[in-house]
Amino acid sequence: MSVGERIYKLRNEKNLSRVALKKMSGVSESTIKQYEKGIRKPQAEQLQKIAAALNVSVDYLFGNETITPIIPNRLNARIIDRPDSEFFEVKIEANDKEAFDFGLQIFQNAGALPKEARKEILQYIDYQKSRYTSS
């Protein structure tokens, strides 16, 4: 998925029009449209403004970061993939201390594992969530 496609997807997920994103970011509506359609590549300064308005990182827009809900509405992991390294960066976002402590324990214990093993842990968490939330 391209940067423009991610901007389009996020804008729609947040129910924002291009006009609304323009007001929030200061980037013109026509420029946003050109980015979304792949006609034009974003400049760094404008990309930072759009990312801030959409409440994501520039890494997320480039596809180097994923946001994984660990506990819905309580704990997210922002995972930033570093293509030049076998490791990636994890940022824990929690709404309460119990959720934060749980997330911290997961990632501290997984820290010494290779990248593929850490990805498998997240897949396992997704599997467990599906077991307890489907019905």
N, C-alpha and C positions, 0 to 999 in steps of 0.2 A: 504494500500500500504506500502511495506517495505522500509527501508532506501535505499537498493540496487535498488529497482524499481524506487524510486524517482531520484536517481543519473542517472540511465539509461534514464528516461524520460527527465530530464533536459538537459542531455548531447545531446540527440537527438533533443530537441527543439532548442538548440543553435547550431545545426549542427556541433558538435564536435566529432571527432573520439576519441577513447581511447588514442591514441598516443598524440593527441592535449591536452587532459585533463591531461595526464601524464606530459607533458611539463609545463602546467600551474600550476599544483598542487605539482609536485615532488613526486607523488605517482605512483608506477610502474603500467604499463598497465595490467599485470597479476593480480595484487591486485585489481585494479578497476573492472576487469572482474569478479573476485571472489565475490566482494561485490554486483555487479549488479545481479549475478546469485544466490545470497543467499548462496553461499558455505562457505563464511567467513563473520564474523561480523566485522565492522570497528572499529579500535581503535580510541580513542578520538582525538589524534593529527592528524591522517590522515584524519579523518572526517572533522576537522576544515580546513585543507588544501584544501580538495575537495569543501567544502562549499564556501570558499573564491574564489576559481577558478571559481565556477559556479555563484558567486555573490548572494548567498542566505545565510541564517543563518543555523546553525546546528539544531535549532528548526524546521526550514522548512523541513530539511531532515528527521527528526523524525516524521513529520506529525503534529507537534504542532503549526505550523504557516502556514497561508494561505496568499496569495497575491491577493487582490481584487482590480481590476481597478475600480475606482469610475468615473473618467473622462478619457477615453482612451488617452494615451500618455501625460497626464497632471497630474493626481492625482491617486496614489495607496494607499491602506491601507494595511499595514502588520499587520496581526492579529495573536497574539501569545496566544494560549490557554494554560492555566495553569490548568492541570487536578486536582490539589489539591485545587483549588479555584473556586468559582462561577464567578470570574471575569477573564478577559483576557486583555492582553496588546495590544495597538494599536499604530503603528508608521505610521505617515503620510509622504508620499514622494510626493513632488509636483515639477513641473517644472516652476511654476510661482506663484507670491504672491496671485493672485485672486483664483487660485485653492487651494492653501494652506489654505487661510482664509475660504473657503467653507468647506473644510475637517475638519478644526479645529472646526468650528461651529457645524457640524454634531456630532462630537465625544464629544465635551464639553456638548452639550445638552443631549446626550444619556448616559453620564457617570454614572448617578444615576440609570439607569434602570437595571433590572436583565439581565443576560446573554442572555436568550432566546429572550427578547425584542430587544436587540441590534442586534442579528442575523436576526430578522425579518426586522429591518431597512435596513440592507444590502441587504436582499432579495427584499425589495421594491425598492431599488435603482437599482438593476439588472432588475426588471420588468420595471421601467421607462426607463432605457437605451434601453431595447428591443423595447419599443413602439416608440422611436424616432430614432432608428438606423435601424430598419427593413423596407424594401421596395424593 
